[in-house]
Amino acid sequence: MSSPTDARFGHTPHRVATAADVNTRWVSGAINEGLVDGSALEGEDVIVIRSYAFLDRVVWPGERRDPKDSRQTALWQKLALNTVRDALTSPETNPDTVVWASKEGAVSTHTPQDAAAYAARTSDRTVVKLPVGSWAAALPHPFEIRYATRDFDEDTRIVSRAAGTPLSLLHRLAAADLTDLHRLSTHDVIVLKAAASLDGVAWSQTTFTTTGLHQGFATWVSAALQAVRQALTHPELSIHTSVWATPNVAVVTHTTGDAAKWLIDDLNDQPVIRLPVGAWAHNTSDPFLDASPAVG
């Protein structure tokens, strides 16, 4: 629980950095730039700082700059961060709230329909998507923002615990449109296990790395995770079902015979990672049923 000092003066930079899943230097930078009040750090500041850490690394097409170089916050970044704060305090804000940032400015949307319409209108432009609503809904105690639902927050924690993975990985999946935080199920536990197995893998001659919490996944990882979800809904799903991830393709097999045939006939000299999706599914119980209180 938060202490009386926390309640009166806000949280410490270290606690805010931990909640935002960033280094404390981002908190110090945001305070020095006047983006947050260091003497009264609250839940909204966690989201602003997380957005600030991400936006500071953005290099627009045609811009010559090392993303690691330090610099003053640009006007477009300040506009975007102001939009983030406005979005978090809007009466329309909910877990679907998104802030869209570009060099020309920033806007917020509060429904999937509005988000889809904006994405369609800007399909020929480079735009950064900040899913601030889902980030805010998952803030840990005692950083909750007033509208963030505890049910939404708890569901994400239940699934992450069942998969044995960090909560941040689930939110990266959501930011990459690889899961729906409002419709979490046992399948998401399996997808999380697969993501944890693949994230950060570097193939020979080609290196795929994730450069931050909100950067999404390499193309081959996304393809493999989509194959995992498809395999889980396939009528031939069995304990022998596997997804085989390579740098170029993801293949699903449902029997040991099919797996052996593919490995011998089609794999050639490609490196491969096997995801035992069927075995995971067989051994994974419904996390929400397990989390339900016992009825006496």
N, C-alpha and C positions, 0 to 999 in steps of 0.2 A: 504494500500500500504506500501511497505518497505520504510524506511527512508534512507537518504543518508548515515547515519552511518551504517545501516544494509548492504547497498550495498558495502561499503568499507571494513567492518570488519566482515561481517557475522551476523548471528542471535544469540540471547541470548540463553543460555542453557534452560531457561524456555520455550521459544517459540519453540525450537527444541523438547523438551520433549512433549509439547502439540501436535505438528504435528505428532510425533512418537507414541503418545498415551501410553507413559510410564512415570514412576516417574522420577523426575529430578536426582535421584541418579544414574540412568543408564547413563545419560549424563555425570555426574561427573566421574563415573567409567570408561567410554570409554575415556574421556580426560586423566585421570590419567594413564591409560594403554597405552596411545599413539595411540589409535585406530582412533581418530579424532583430528583435530586441534581446540582447544577451541577458538582460536582467529579468526577463519574463518569458522564457521559452516554454511553449505549450504544444499541443498536438498538431495544430495547423503548421507550426514552424518545422515539425518533423517532415511533413510533406513538402513544404517549400524548400527545405535544405536538400531533401532527396532529389527534387526536381532541379535545383541549382547544380548539384554535383553532376547530374546527367547532362544538362544543357551546356555546362562549361566545356564539355569534351566534344561538342558538336562542331564539325568543320563542314561548311556548306560547299557544294560543288563550285569549283573555280576559286575557292579561297585557299591561299597559300599560308598554312599555319600548322605547326606541330601541335596536335591536340594536348600534348603534355605541357606546353608552354603556359606559364601563368600570365594573366592579363586582367585588366579591369573588366567588370561586367558590362557587356555591350547593351545598347539601348533595346535591341530586340529581346535579349534575355530578361531585362528588367520588366519589359511589357509582359512577357510570358509569365514571369513569377508573380506579377501583380494579378494576372488573370487566374493563376493557380489559387492565390489567396481569396480572390473574389468568388471563385467557383466553390471553394470550401465553405464559405459563409452564406452562399445563396440558399434561399428556401427550397429551391428545386434540386439541390444536391442530393445524390444518392450513389450507390456503388457503381452505377453505369456512367457517372460523370467523367468526361474526358476533356483535357485541355490540348488543343492543337496549336503548336508553335511553328512559326516560320520566320524568315528574315523580315517579312512585311508586317508581322504582328501576331496576335494570338486570339483564339476564340475558344469558348467552352461549349460542350454539348452535354445534355443530361439524359438522353434516351438513346437506345441502339438505333432507332430510326433516324434521329437527327445526326448521329455519328456517321451512319451509312451515307446519308445525303451529303454531308460535308466532305467525306472521303471521295465521293463521286465528283463533286464540284472541283476538287483540287487534285484530281488524278494526274494532271500534267505538271504538278509542282512538288517540290521536296518539302514535306511537312513532318514534324516530329509529334508523335502521339504520347501523351502523358496520362495514363489511367489513374488519375488522382482519386477518383471515387473508390476504386477497389483498394488502393493503397491505404486510404483513410479508414475504410471499413475493417482493415486487418491490423490496425494499430494496437499494440499491446497495452494492457493496463499499466500505468494510469494515464496513458496519452489519448484515450478515446476522444474523438470529436463528437459533438452532441448528437448528430444524426446517424452515426455508424451503428449498425445493428449488431447486437451481441450474437444472435443466431448465425449471421453471416460470418462473423469473426470466428465463432466456435467451430463451424463446419470446416473452415480452411485448416484449423489447427487439428481437428480430428483426422482429416485425410493425410496431412503431413506427418502426423505421429504414426499413423498406420503404415505409411510408406518408409518411415525412418529417414526422412529427408528434411532439409531446412524449409521453413515456411516461405522463405524468399524464392525458392525454386518453383513452388506452386504459383507464385505471383508472376514470375518470369514466363511461365507457361501461359498464364492468362493474358499477359501483355503481348505475347506472340500469337494470340488467338488459337492456342492449342488446347485450351480447356475453358470451361464456363464455370466461374466461381459460384453461380447461382444454382447450378445443377450438378453438384459434385456427387460422385457415386464410387462404388468399388473399382470401376474401370479407371477412375482418375488415380487411385492408389497404384495401379499397375503402370499407368503412363508415367507417374512420378518416379517409380523404380527404374523404368527404362531411361528417363531423362537423366537421372543420377548416374546411370551406367555409361551414358554416351557423352555427357557434357564435359568439355575440355579435352576429349581424345584428340591426339595429333597423329594423323596418318603419316607414313614415310613420304617425303618429298612435298607434302602439303600440310600446313599447320592450320587448324581451326581453333580459335580461342574465343571465349566470351570476355568482353572487355568491361563488363559491369553488370549490375543487377538488372538493368532495364534494356539491355542490348539485344535480347532475343537469342536465337540459336542459329548455328550454321545450317545451310540448306539441307545437307545430308542428314543432319539430326532431325530437323523438322519432318523430312520425308519418312524417316524411320519411326518417329512418334505417331505420325498419321497412320502408318502401316500397323502399328501396335493397336491403335483404336479400332481400325477396320477388322483386324484379326479377332478382337474380343467380341465382335458382333457377328462373326461369321458362323453359319450353321455347323461347320465342320470343326469348330473349336474343340480341342481335346487337350489332355495333359501333355501331349507331344507337340503341340503347336509352338512354333518358334518364329521369330522375326530375325532375319539375317541382314545386318546393316553393313553396307560397304560405302566407300567414298562416292559411288555413282548411283547406287540403286538400293532399295529395300525390298526384300523378298520374304513372303510368308509361306511357310510349309506347315501342314497339319499332321503329317505322319512321318515316322522315321524313314520310310522308304522314299517319300518325296524329298526329304532333307538330303539323304544320301545321293539321290539322283542329281539334285541341283549342285551339290558340292562337287561331284565328280564331273558332271557334264558342262556346267555353266560358270562356276566360280573362277576357273582358270587360276591366275596368280594374284588375284585381288586379295587384299587384307579384308577380314570380316570379323564382326562382333555378333555373337549369338545372344539373343534375348529370349529366355525361356518363358515366354508369355503364358503358355498353357499351364505350366507348373506353378507360376506365380498366381494365376487366377484360381487354380485348384486349391492352393494353400492360403488364399486370402479371404477372410470372412468379411461380412458387411461391417465396415467401421462404425456406422451410425447405429446399427443394432447393438454392437458391443458397447457403444457409449451411452446407450439409453439407460436411465435409472431403473433399478430392479423394482418390480411391482410386488409389494408384500401382501 
